[in-house]
Amino acid sequence: MSDTPDFRELVGEDLTAEEAERLRRVHDLLVAAGPPPELPPHLQEPVEPEKARDNVSFLPRRRAGRLLGIAAAIALTAFLGGFISGERHGSPFNEVASVPMHGTTATSNASAVIHVGKLDSAGNWPLKVDVKNLPALPKGQYYEMFLSRGADARAASCGTFRSAGDTEGLRLNAPYSLRGVTGWVVTLERPGSGKHPVVLTT
Amino acid sequence: MPAVAANECSDGELITRSADGDRDAFEVLYRRYSRPVFGLALRRLGDRGRAEDAVQETFASIWRAARSYRPERGPGAPWLYAVARNAITDRGRARTEPPTEVPEQASSEPGPAERVESSWVAWRVHRALEGLSPNERTVIELAYWSGLSQSEIAEFLNIPLGTVKTRTRAALHRLSGLLEEELG
């Protein structure tokens, strides 16, 4: 199966030869270019450009450092045995950190919060995920959450789920070291497809 | 003469206005180019954190160096591309890499010339995508990079299939105009 969309399906059959050729060139350029990445929320807006006259960096500091900080904070908090929130729905869940996620181009209204629980003795970081506005999926399709490490957005799976609009308290798990984690993504998964479009990202 | 809204200005006009301290012009420039810069940086550096730093440094450089832009030498996009490339190269140099062993066989990876050409194509295309309406951009991104068919896009976005087809075709038409402009 080819991952390139069918040009004729996209534009239909009722084009003049000249028009078809013109759109074909655009089609080829889009295929060659590949997808643009999603901008992280803190880079959505420029901030105080006047300061750039004197300072090299005028935008908020990068997210990766913050995420590494989150991972370190998670480890430290778990080590100290502290927790922010405790019992939920009758089962113990000691939250040590929460990480917000936002939608991508196709899911701009969607969002989520990952609640990271305390590391258990077997090496699992339990996760509870509250999801908002993710589209319901046809039968056979599902969402999957991954830890990201650097450029590898899908470094390690934390589990799969389905959602219909708003879903609270999804139970997932990260049985990995959080060292080097630079974020989380949720992808749309369709059996037989080699593509994994990101629908939520940190 | 009434001032032209920043949104309607060419890239070159926005750079010139930024050089005069026009913050609105700079913000429009940022919206047009922050994603292409991030994409270029991510491909070159392979690390989101460093790519984010490169975006910051690129726009800091644009704000500082806008006075060096000469409209008579060409449009704004290549100038911006050069500024971004330099900022990304600087960010790459700052990286402390462990020594690597010399490979025994020639790499099948694209060479520097091919990489530059593909980066430039991606730069132009990603810049053009910023000129689409959000609705049009969404269907294009889903069709090209999510592997969804037109009917799957309709289902995913909960809109009629006819609307998906109309938006896709309109978006391709608009892109053809935007890319022609970019190509000069």
Interface residues (C-beta under 8 A of the other chain):
Chain A: D3 P5 E9 L10 V11 G12 R22 L23 R25 V26 H27 L29 L30 V31 A32 A33 G34 P35 P36 P37 L39 P40 L43 Q44 E45 P46 P49 E50 A52 R53 N55 V56 S57 F58 L59 R62 R63 A64 G65 T105 A106 S108 P135 L137 P138 S148 G150 A151 T182 G183 L188 R190 S193 G194 K195 P197
Chain B: S18 G21 R23 F26 E27 Y30 S34 R35 P36 F38 G39 L42 G46 D47 R48 G49 R50 A51 E52 D53 V55 Q56 E57 F59 A60 W63 R64 S118 V121 A122 R124 V125 H126 L129 P134 R137 T138 I140 E141 L142 A143 Y144 W145 S146 G147 L148 S149 Q150 E152 E155 F156 L157 N158 K165 T168 R169 L172 H173 L175 S176 L179
